[in-house]
């Protein structure tokens, strides 16, 4: 019998605990998802509102760092509900004060194979030769008197804000900044945090943080949050500490967490923007990183996206993969399957989706909707795959469970702002063969330049499958 999920506690900003029975969405978001997302006019209105929200955040950022003086912040910071912190990376902090830390994986060099590209006239848009890059060390670092915030990978201790050292703050626009939790001045290494602080009394003696700024997305949670627990479990001294995770995770993520939580740790959830204060927090440096977005005003020519913009730590992925495959799969697999993943999201839609499904069905592919399957069912399905065709998106995170030499064919609109190496690097580290079918954009008004829809050329798709 499968073990039951440990009690999940929800910690509010007032430090009171209660059972977290369901994800807490803002009422407007709940109404949108349930009643409006199906309509084109509603999606366009949402895009316009998101652009307006981004403009507001940019104005606030400018006001914080160019209009308000440090004297103003000290005098009126409490009224504006902002606090200013000095920024320091976890590694620099650990080395400076000789904090307690555990090395989970050593740094090492990785050779990445590059994806093949179709059609032929677009092959020069991605690198074709292999790429060597240095996978960073992964450490678990103890932070005393720490504040942990939901959906925020920045950790606060006294007057210091701690962050991982894979950011390029001149280039990267963190999710926390985009969502209005904070504002960063990279030149002065200062961070303004908005909203109320936690109470002065720590609510926990020690915790392990699995908080992720993009944890709502399946592939980000699977590569950036879950592997941290798989690695930390190798440290006996940390076996009894509870976990802090984001509230409102998808049921499949909670199911995966159930199977990963071999020590039956207590689980504390915190809502976005709210937090808890603890006497010591164990923070794990990244097992994967890709910029959430880029700062305004950066052109495609300035970006020059390279393979090392999508970073993974191979050992972290292999430990996670081995944990789940040993539990859910039989070897040898009964048969090899060709899978086409149907995308149901309202964003980045395939204009000719019906024709694409008819095309792949004629070639013997099964059409599946991964989000309709349990986590265990997804692991079993992908572990038996011989070829996967899918649009770039969260469901492709399941290639973590695909067997070596499985072919991954990724459909994506071409954009110079997209980091195509995100999925191809993941595939290469896992011993999979990746192919991109770069398609014509279907422009969606108000959408992000990397989030347009696409029109798939069926002849090109067949050529990529049959190569």
Steps between C-alpha positions, in 0.01 A plus 500: 500500500615854427573710806265786580603861460625652826283771651542820302486812712435851374685778677342842465670833555368499858683174567187294560478153350208329335442216258555612142201333339510664158706746297415862585453703186411866486122525429563676167742229391252231599222670301730539201611135497150362553288726282705727272821328380310322220415833328742676268393848611571411863849372417576820308369713787721304741803563277428876497460504877827310549681753281348781707607325822853467363501872422390581852776285649755671278382842618521386861851366441611835357334688785666282759855541372506834316244720672510381858821579684642278771386765750145476366508121535619520860238761592200367310587136432240380748228700322593364157534152655842457340827391661846525347751215532859444396529214252737207545522160332455184706853384419664833590299510823597144589869560430508835683353381828597131467136401524407136544470354151489162328638428155235303310668484158848621397550739207583322176514546124218377278500451124161580350381370168305748290156438346441432135283767337229492233440648248847518348486876438471564876790280612740790532283655774617250763845374579588168335832411667517354850551739791712463814380676812572480870217360710504685833545345842179442693516587869254491788575810708369580846364856536431616859200718588355479151180622339364277224237645263257303283594486129817693581846345471659797675553436872527779757719499811534823696591776254624256234315349206652170389475364146665235283795603287369391158306823451622768263299787645586735213339252262254287700160618617415271794143381545492657846571841349251453218229407750563807712654337808825693473715732291872463430773757447776284351756783488473575873429138600188609685153348509173666605245260637129589499231380738500429869777315678458190713446530873805512726452154652636203298231237442735210425840394632620373164359430153611401151379746236362360174346834403519585129410820318364294208377201700151531349649371173544123489835482320653770718381329817626163376849626415551786748317396819455123512870411441598706805308264726647194326851631571435627854367157596858374466600708808404306818534811720209664315262203501263635766455857376159597356459626144373842396326498162278737305125483563272411211726249324328286238375163636756320282782693665362413843480136392865511389593665830325216683723242332816709547435561868653173615567632852135599548600857576237746612408735216428872549347700215511877459299713262658731239638816659443377855761339712639356819796576717717209615803462725690323223413433138678243285515656153620294206681670213350441152471160338378677184468859384369690201416874496131553571498800265727776374509862608323762295692665222730206422494424129531156340843601367618584852380169641687254275350204680748214552462141626633586847195720563310183592691338786439157650701300752515147351537308825193670648289395200633143502436454873143624457446289189637187667277548803179503296595242236595246765158543658263513207649315205571144395811405309508422221205720403220301333503709183626820349240765437477802272332785686352829386428738786187706450536848648182636660635836618344813353844645431742424214232303319560306178280659235463176302489267802237267349706447184811431708317236704367334184855497360663336803211257548555376145863436595401283795520748790280485808348836591514563874419784736753460783313728742212251502733230636626454853869555562566126527316441169713764330822340625393159371384642165816694424730224620362289213537770233711456189404835346322806638359782289383805692476873502750667733334517841481367853385149406835441329654485846394135496792421269691468828346150510556406134750222418839579351505554122131598502438765234342830608351716223412848622262732315565869556448834332826671414590797720844647577379546860439126561756281676468189283785331685273464803353171379789390279750528789264304724471231232876484440583453869248214518643328191205589277508624139324832444368664185342841457236570237510879476164631381358826375362727769130568543515843660277548802435864589662607825679169556863462599731479194599147603140386560335528159292223349628294209406352166654155446609403149386138468760404240779629726352314797488173304859550385615550860314189620621275220864615495 
